[in-house]
Amino acid sequence: MDSRATRVSKHRRQWTSMNSSRAERSEWDFAMNDITQDAAKRQPQRRSIGKLLIWAVNLPLLAALALLLPLDYRREMEDAVVAKHAALEEEAMTIYEGLSALGQKGQRESIQKYIDSVCARMQESRSPGHHIVLHWNHQVLQADAHHPASPEMIRAMQEASVSSDHRAVVGGESLVVGTFAGDGVEVWVSEYTTNIRRSIRREILLHLAWLAALAAVAAAIVNLVLWRIVTRPVKRLSNAVLRIANGHYEVNSNGFRCREMNDLSSAVEQMSKILADDERNRQMQMDRARRIQEHLLPNGVEVPGLRIAHLYQPADEVAGDYFDFIRLPDDMWLICIADVAGHGISAAMGAAMLKALMLHAVEQHREPSKVLQYINNRLPALLCDGFITMFLARWNPQGQQLDYASAGHEPGLLLSPRGDLRQLPSTGLPLGIDPTSNWESEAISLMPGERLFLTTDGVAETSDPSGELLGRDRLADLILRRSMQTPCEIVAAISTDVLRHRAGGKVNDDVTALLLEVKGEWASSDVVIRENNACAK
C-alpha cells in the first residue's frame, strides 16, 4: 500500500506539473535556455592544436632569442673592449720603442712633440677619446693634441693602470687604458669605452640581425613542418569525425605522410563503416516499427454520420500518439485520441499496448468511463512509468449523440454552425496515475454541421526558436476563422501553422489532430487530401 501511495503521489505531481499554465512553462523554457547559454559561455575556449603547437614552438624560441641576443650583444661589446685594451698596450709599447729611438730622453720638448704627433694621427672624429700620458724622469707628460692637459685625466689613467679591468671614469666617461713600462719610462694610452662601443655597434647589430634572421627561418621551417605533419592532418581528421557526427558515414581521409596519422585515419574509417552498418540496421528496424504502428492506426475507416480529417506527425520515426475508430456490436462507434507521455520508441510501445488494451476493453464495456477504468486498472502492470492522456467518445449515428470521458487530455473544441465555440474539459486524471480513479461520462446531442476538434498537447505546445508556444488560443482562433472551410482544409491549415510557427526549429513532441464534422444539411462538401493529414468521408 505504501508503494502504491508513493507511485500515486509521484504521478500526481507529474500530472500537476504537466497541466500547469502555458505561460509558466514558456518562462521555464526561457530560463533553461538562459542557463544553458550561460553554461556554454562559461566553458573555456579551447585553442586549436595548430595554435598550441605554434605557441609551444615559437614561445620558447622567442624567449631564447630575447635572452640570448642581449647576452650576445654584451659579450661582443666586452670582447671589443678587451681587444681594444690589448691594442692600446701594443700602442704603448710602440710609443716606448719610439722614445728609445729618439735617443734624446733628456729633451722634454722633443718627447712632448713626439707624443703630440702620435696622438694627432688619431683623428678627432675617429678616436676622440684617444690620449697618451708618459711618466718619464719623475715627470708626467701628456699629449694635448685632442684635449688640453688635465690632472683628472692623468689621475684616472694612473688608477686604470693598476686596476684589474684596466678601466676608470673621468668626467662621467668610462675609459680603458693600456700600459707599457721599461728603463724608468712608463707609457699610458687610453680610449673612451663609449667610442669603442659606438665604433663596433653597427657590426655587432648586423651580426645579431643575421642570427635573428636565421632563427626566424628555422622557426618558419619548423612551423611549416608542424602544419604539414600535424596540424593539417588533425584538421582533416577532425572534419571527417564531424561529418560522421552529422550522419555522413562515407569518409576517406587517408594519404598522410606519417604512419601514426594513417593508423588514426584507418581507425576513423573503420568506426565510420561500423556506424554506417548500425545506422542502416537501426533504420530498417525503425521502418519496420513505423509500418507496424501505421497498421495499428485506422486506415480508410468510415464512421457513419461523420466526416473526419486527421493530422498525424510523429516527432521521431515512431510516435506515442494514438487515435482510433472502433465499431461496437450495437453499431455504435468508439472514437479515441490518446497521448503516451514522451515520444520515440518507449512511447510507441506504450501506444501499441494501449491499442491492445482498448480492443480487449470494448469486448466487455461500452461506456467510455468504464473503458477508461478498465484500461487504468491494467495499465500499471504494462507501463512501468509515466502516464497516458485520452479523450474517449461513443458515437451514436442514429441519434447523433456523443458520450465522452476525458482522462486528463487536451480540451476538445466543439464548434456549432453558428460559430459558437465550446470547450469539452477533462473529466478525470490521466491513465496510469491512480488505479482507483474514476471518470464521469458527459452526453452531448450534436446537430448537422457541428464540428469536434481534438488534439494532443504537441499541437498547442509547438514552440518557435525563441521558446514561444503556439497555444490553445491560436488554435481556437484558426478554427473560428476557417469555419466555412472543409475539415480537410482546416487540418491542412493547422499543419501549415504548426510548421510556420516552428520556423525550422526542433520537433519536441508528436503532433496529432482530429476534426469530426456531423454530416447533414449544414455539413461541408467532401474533400479528400493525402499529405501530412488524411480525410475520410
C-alpha positions in Angstrom: 0.0 0.0 0.0 2.8 2.4 0.8 4.5 1.6 -2.5 1.2 2.3 -4.4 0.6 5.5 -2.5 4.2 6.7 -3.3 3.5 5.9 -7.0 0.2 7.7 -7.0 1.8 10.7 -5.3 4.7 10.8 -7.8 2.3 10.6 -10.8 0.0 13.2 -9.4 3.0 15.6 -9.1 3.9 14.7 -12.7 0.4 15.5 -13.9 0.2 18.7 -11.9 3.5 19.8 -13.5 2.3 18.9 -17.0 -1.0 20.6 -16.6 0.4 24.0 -15.3 -0.2 27.2 -17.3 1.4 27.6 -20.7 2.9 30.9 -19.7 4.7 29.3 -16.7 6.1 26.6 -19.0 7.2 29.2 -21.5 9.0 31.1 -18.8 10.6 27.9 -17.6 11.9 27.1 -21.1 13.3 30.6 -21.4 15.0 30.2 -18.0 16.5 26.9 -19.0 17.7 28.3 -22.3 19.4 31.2 -20.4 21.0 28.7 -18.0 22.3 26.6 -21.0 23.6 29.7 -22.8 25.3 30.9 -19.6 26.9 27.5 -19.0 28.1 27.5 -22.7 29.6 30.9 -22.2 31.4 29.7 -19.0 33.0 26.9 -20.9 36.7 27.7 -21.5 37.5 28.5 -25.1 39.7 25.7 -26.4 42.6 26.6 -28.7 43.2 24.6 -31.9 46.1 22.1 -31.9 47.8 24.3 -34.6 47.8 27.3 -32.4 49.0 25.3 -29.4 51.9 23.9 -31.4 52.8 27.3 -32.8 52.9 28.7 -29.3 54.7 25.7 -27.9 57.5 26.0 -30.6 57.7 29.8 -31.0 57.4 31.0 -27.5 60.5 29.1 -26.2 62.3 30.3 -29.4 61.3 33.9 -28.8 62.2 33.6 -25.2 65.6 32.2 -26.1 66.2 35.0 -28.6 65.1 37.6 -26.1 67.6 36.2 -23.6 70.5 35.3 -25.8 70.6 38.2 -28.1 71.2 40.8 -25.3 73.7 38.5 -23.7 75.5 38.0 -27.0 75.5 41.8 -27.5 77.1 42.4 -24.1 79.6 39.6 -24.7 80.6 41.1 -28.1 80.9 44.6 -26.5 83.1 43.2 -23.7 85.3 41.3 -26.2 85.7 44.5 -28.2 86.8 46.5 -25.1 89.3 43.7 -24.1 90.6 43.7 -27.7 91.0 47.5 -27.6 92.9 47.2 -24.3 95.3 44.8 -26.0 95.7 47.2 -28.9 96.3 50.1 -26.6 99.1 48.1 -24.8 100.7 47.4 -28.2 100.5 51.1 -29.0 102.1 52.0 -25.6 104.9 49.5 -26.4 105.3 51.1 -29.8 105.5 54.6 -28.3 108.1 53.4 -25.8 110.2 51.9 -28.6 109.8 55.3 -30.5 111.1 57.1 -27.4 114.0 54.8 -27.2 114.8 55.5 -30.9 114.9 59.3 -30.2 118.0 59.0 -28.2 117.0 62.3 -26.5 115.4 61.1 -23.5 116.7 64.2 -21.6 114.9 66.6 -24.0 111.4 67.3 -22.7 110.4 69.3 -25.7 111.2 66.6 -28.2 109.4 64.0 -26.2 106.3 66.2 -25.9 106.4 66.9 -29.6 106.6 63.2 -30.3 103.7 62.1 -28.2 101.6 65.0 -29.6 102.3 63.9 -33.2 101.4 60.3 -32.4 98.2 61.4 -30.7 97.4 63.8 -33.5 97.5 61.0 -36.1 94.4 59.6 -34.3 91.8 61.8 -35.9 89.3 63.5 -33.5 86.3 62.2 -35.5 87.6 58.7 -35.5 89.0 58.4 -32.0 88.1 61.5 -29.9 88.9 59.7 -26.6 92.4 58.7 -27.5 95.0 60.1 -25.1 98.7 59.5 -24.2 100.4 60.1 -20.8 104.1 59.5 -20.2 105.8 59.1 -16.9 109.4 60.0 -17.6 112.3 61.1 -15.4 110.0 61.7 -12.4 107.9 63.9 -14.7 104.4 63.3 -16.1 103.8 64.4 -19.7 100.5 64.1 -21.6 99.6 64.8 -25.2 97.4 67.8 -25.8 96.6 67.1 -29.5 92.9 66.3 -28.7 92.5 67.6 -25.2 94.3 70.2 -23.0 96.4 68.7 -20.3 94.2 67.6 -17.4 95.2 66.4 -14.0 91.9 64.5 -13.8 92.9 62.5 -16.9 96.3 61.7 -15.5 94.8 60.6 -12.2 92.2 58.4 -14.0 94.8 56.8 -16.2 97.0 56.0 -13.3 94.1 54.4 -11.5 93.2 52.3 -14.5 96.8 51.1 -15.0 96.7 49.4 -11.6 93.0 48.2 -11.7 92.1 44.6 -12.6 89.9 45.6 -15.6 92.2 48.5 -16.7 89.3 50.9 -16.6 88.5 54.2 -14.8 86.0 57.0 -15.0 86.7 60.7 -15.8 84.2 63.4 -16.5 81.4 60.9 -16.4 83.0 58.9 -19.2 84.5 55.4 -18.8 87.9 54.8 -20.4 90.2 51.8 -20.9 94.0 52.1 -20.5 96.9 50.2 -22.0 100.3 50.5 -20.4 104.0 49.6 -21.0 107.0 50.3 -18.7 110.7 49.9 -19.0 114.0 51.6 -18.2 112.3 54.1 -15.9 109.7 55.1 -18.5 106.0 54.3 -18.2 103.6 54.9 -21.1 99.8 55.0 -20.7 97.4 55.1 -23.7 93.6 55.5 -23.2 90.4 55.3 -25.2 86.8 56.0 -24.1 84.8 52.8 -23.9 81.7 54.6 -25.3 83.7 55.3 -28.5 84.8 51.7 -28.7 81.2 50.5 -28.4 79.9 53.1 -30.9 82.5 52.1 -33.4 81.6 48.4 -33.4 77.9 48.6 -32.6 76.8 48.5 -36.2 78.9 45.4 -36.8 77.5 43.7 -33.7 73.9 44.6 -34.6 74.4 43.3 -38.1 75.7 40.1 -36.6 72.7 39.8 -34.3 70.3 40.6 -37.1 71.8 37.7 -39.1 71.3 35.4 -36.0 67.7 36.6 -35.6 67.0 36.1 -39.4 68.4 32.5 -39.1 66.2 31.9 -36.1 63.2 33.2 -38.0 63.9 31.0 -40.9 64.4 28.0 -38.6 61.1 28.8 -36.9 59.3 29.1 -40.2 60.6 25.7 -41.3 59.6 24.1 -38.0 56.1 25.7 -38.2 55.7 24.5 -41.8 56.7 21.0 -40.9 54.3 21.0 -37.9 51.5 22.3 -40.1 52.0 19.7 -42.8 52.7 16.7 -40.4 50.4 17.5 -37.5 48.0 20.5 -37.9 46.6 19.8 -41.3 46.2 16.1 -40.8 44.5 16.6 -37.5 42.2 19.2 -39.1 41.3 16.7 -41.8 40.6 14.0 -39.3 38.5 16.5 -37.2 36.4 17.4 -40.3 35.9 13.7 -41.0 34.7 13.0 -37.5 32.3 16.0 -37.7 30.9 14.6 -41.0 30.4 11.3 -39.2 28.7 13.0 -36.3 26.3 14.7 -38.9 25.3 11.3 -40.3 27.7 11.3 -43.3 29.4 8.0 -42.8 31.2 7.7 -46.1 34.6 9.4 -45.4 38.1 8.9 -46.8 40.9 10.7 -45.0 43.9 8.5 -45.9 47.1 9.7 -47.6 49.0 11.2 -44.6 52.8 11.3 -44.5 53.3 9.7 -41.1 52.3 6.2 -40.0 50.5 7.3 -36.8 48.2 9.6 -38.7 47.4 6.9 -41.2 46.7 4.5 -38.4 44.3 7.0 -36.8 42.7 7.7 -40.1 42.1 3.9 -40.7 40.6 3.7 -37.2 38.2 6.6 -38.0 37.2 4.9 -41.3 36.6 1.6 -39.6 34.5 3.3 -37.0 32.6 5.1 -39.8 31.8 1.8 -41.5 30.6 0.2 -38.3 28.4 3.2 -37.5 27.0 3.2 -41.1 26.1 -0.5 -40.7 24.5 0.2 -37.3 22.6 3.1 -38.8 21.3 1.0 -41.7 20.2 -1.7 -39.3 18.6 0.8 -37.0 16.8 2.5 -39.9 15.5 -0.9 -41.1 14.2 -1.7 -37.6 12.6 1.8 -37.3 11.0 1.5 -40.7 9.5 -1.9 -39.7 8.3 -0.4 -36.4 6.8 2.6 -38.3 4.9 0.3 -40.7 3.6 -1.8 -37.7 2.5 1.4 -35.9 0.8 2.7 -39.1 -1.0 -0.6 -39.3 -2.3 0.0 -35.8 -4.0 3.3 -36.8 -7.3 3.4 -38.6 -6.8 3.2 -42.3 -9.7 4.0 -44.6 -12.3 3.6 -41.8 -15.5 5.4 -42.5 -17.7 6.3 -39.5 -21.4 6.7 -40.3 -22.7 10.2 -39.9 -19.3 11.8 -39.6 -16.8 13.4 -41.9 -13.3 13.0 -40.5 -10.0 14.7 -41.2 -6.8 13.9 -39.2 -3.2 15.1 -38.9 -0.5 12.8 -37.7 3.1 13.9 -37.4 5.5 11.8 -35.2 8.4 13.7 -33.6 10.6 10.6 -34.4 10.3 7.6 -36.6 7.6 6.3 -34.3 5.1 8.1 -32.1 3.5 7.9 -28.7 0.2 9.5 -30.1 -2.6 7.1 -30.9 -6.1 7.6 -32.3 -8.7 5.0 -33.4 -12.3 4.4 -34.6 -13.7 1.2 -33.3 -17.1 -0.2 -34.3 -19.2 -1.7 -31.5 -21.5 -4.7 -31.9 -24.6 -2.4 -31.5 -23.5 -0.3 -34.5 -22.2 2.5 -32.3 -18.6 3.7 -32.6 -15.8 4.4 -30.1 -13.6 7.4 -31.1 -10.4 7.9 -29.2 -7.3 10.0 -29.3 -4.5 9.4 -26.7 -1.0 10.7 -25.9 1.5 8.4 -24.1 3.9 10.5 -22.1 7.2 11.2 -24.0 7.9 10.3 -27.6 10.0 7.8 -29.6 10.3 4.1 -29.1 9.2 3.8 -25.5 6.1 6.0 -26.2 5.3 4.0 -29.3 5.5 0.7 -27.3 3.1 2.3 -24.8 0.7 3.2 -27.7 0.8 -0.3 -29.0 -0.1 -1.7 -25.6 -2.9 0.9 -25.3 -4.3 -0.4 -28.6 -4.4 -3.9 -27.3 -6.0 -2.8 -24.0 -8.6 -0.9 -25.9 -9.6 -3.8 -28.1 -9.9 -6.0 -25.1 -11.8 -3.5 -23.1 -14.5 -2.9 -25.7 -15.3 -6.6 -25.6 -16.7 -6.1 -22.1 -17.7 -2.5 -21.8 -19.4 0.2 -23.9 -19.4 3.2 -21.6 -16.4 5.5 -22.2 -15.9 5.9 -18.4 -16.0 2.1 -17.9 -13.5 1.6 -20.7 -11.1 4.1 -19.2 -11.4 2.5 -15.8 -10.7 -1.0 -17.3 -7.5 0.3 -19.0 -6.4 2.2 -15.9 -6.7 -0.9 -13.7 -4.4 -2.9 -16.0 -2.0 -0.2 -17.2 0.4 -0.3 -14.2 1.4 -3.9 -15.0 2.3 -2.9 -18.6 3.5 0.7 -18.3 6.3 0.8 -15.6 6.5 4.6 -15.6 4.7 7.6 -17.0 1.0 8.1 -17.8 -1.4 8.4 -20.7 -4.0 11.1 -21.5 -7.0 10.0 -23.6 -10.2 11.5 -24.9 -12.7 8.7 -25.5 -16.2 9.2 -27.0 -19.0 6.9 -28.0 -20.8 8.0 -31.2 -24.5 7.0 -31.9 -25.1 7.7 -35.6 -28.8 7.2 -35.3 -29.5 9.7 -32.6 -26.4 11.8 -33.4 -25.4 11.7 -29.7 -21.9 11.7 -28.3 -21.0 10.4 -24.9 -17.4 11.2 -23.9 -14.9 10.9 -21.0 -11.5 12.6 -20.9 -8.6 11.3 -18.9 -6.6 14.5 -18.4 -6.5 15.1 -22.2 -6.3 18.4 -24.0 -9.8 20.0 -24.0 -11.9 19.2 -27.0 -13.4 22.2 -29.0 -17.0 22.0 -30.2 -17.9 24.4 -33.0 -21.6 25.0 -33.9 -22.7 26.0 -37.4 -23.5 29.5 -35.9 -19.8 29.9 -34.9 -20.2 29.3 -31.2 -17.1 27.6 -29.7 -17.3 25.4 -26.6 -14.7 23.5 -24.7 -15.1 19.9 -23.6 -12.8 19.7 -20.5 -11.2 16.7 -18.9 -13.4 14.6 -16.6 -10.6 12.9 -14.6 -6.9 12.2 -14.1 -4.7 10.7 -16.8 -4.5 7.0 -17.0 -1.7 5.3 -15.0 -1.6 7.8 -12.1 -4.1 6.4 -9.6 -5.5 2.8 -10.0 -8.6 3.9 -8.0 -9.5 6.8 -10.3 -13.0 7.1 -11.8 -14.3 9.2 -14.7 -17.6 10.8 -15.4 -19.2 10.5 -18.9 -20.8 13.5 -20.5 -23.6 13.3 -23.1 -23.9 15.8 -26.0 -26.5 15.9 -28.7 -25.0 17.1 -31.9 -26.5 18.9 -34.9 -25.7 18.5 -38.5 -22.7 20.7 -39.3 -21.3 20.8 -35.8 -17.6 20.1 -35.6 -15.5 18.5 -32.8 -11.8 19.3 -32.8 -9.4 17.0 -30.8 -5.6 17.3 -30.5 -2.7 16.0 -28.4 -0.7 18.6 -26.5 2.1 18.5 -29.2 0.0 20.9 -31.3 -0.6 23.7 -28.7 2.9 23.2 -27.3 4.7 23.6 -30.6 7.4 26.2 -29.9 9.3 28.6 -32.1 13.1 29.1 -31.8 12.6 31.7 -29.1 10.5 29.3 -27.0 7.1 30.9 -27.5 4.3 28.3 -27.6 1.7 28.1 -30.4 -1.0 27.9 -27.7 -4.7 26.9 -27.5 -6.0 30.4 -28.2 -4.4 30.5 -31.6 -5.8 27.1 -32.4 -9.3 28.2 -31.4 -8.9 31.4 -33.5 -7.7 29.4 -36.5 -10.8 27.1 -36.3 -13.1 30.1 -36.0 -11.5 32.0 -38.9 -11.8 29.0 -41.2 -15.2 27.8 -40.1 -16.5 28.0 -43.6 -13.8 25.6 -44.9 -13.9 21.8 -45.1 -12.4 19.7 -42.3 -9.5 18.7 -44.6 -8.8 22.3 -45.4 -8.8 23.2 -41.7 -6.5 20.4 -40.8 -4.2 21.3 -43.7 -4.1 24.9 -42.3 -3.3 23.6 -38.9 -0.4 21.7 -40.3 0.9 24.8 -42.1 0.6 26.9 -39.0 2.5 24.4 -36.9 5.3 24.3 -39.4 5.3 28.1 -39.8 5.4 28.6 -36.0 8.2 26.1 -35.5 10.2 28.0 -38.1 12.7 25.2 -38.7 13.2 24.6 -35.0 13.4 21.3 -33.2 10.4 19.0 -33.1 9.8 18.3 -29.4 6.6 16.2 -29.4 4.3 14.3 -31.6 1.5 16.3 -33.3 -1.9 14.7 -33.8 -5.3 16.3 -34.5 -8.7 15.0 -35.4 -11.6 17.1 -36.8 -15.0 15.4 -36.8 -18.0 17.0 -38.6 -21.6 15.8 -38.3 -23.0 15.1 -41.7 -26.3 16.6 -42.7 -27.8 19.7 -44.3 -25.2 22.2 -42.9 -22.2 20.0 -43.4 -19.4 20.9 -45.8 -18.7 19.1 -49.0 -16.5 16.0 -49.0 -12.8 16.7 -49.9 -10.1 14.2 -49.6 -6.4 15.1 -49.4 -3.4 13.0 -48.6 -0.3 14.8 -47.4 0.6 15.1 -43.7 -3.0 14.7 -43.0 -5.8 12.5 -44.2 -9.6 12.8 -44.5 -12.3 10.2 -44.6 -15.8 10.7 -45.8 
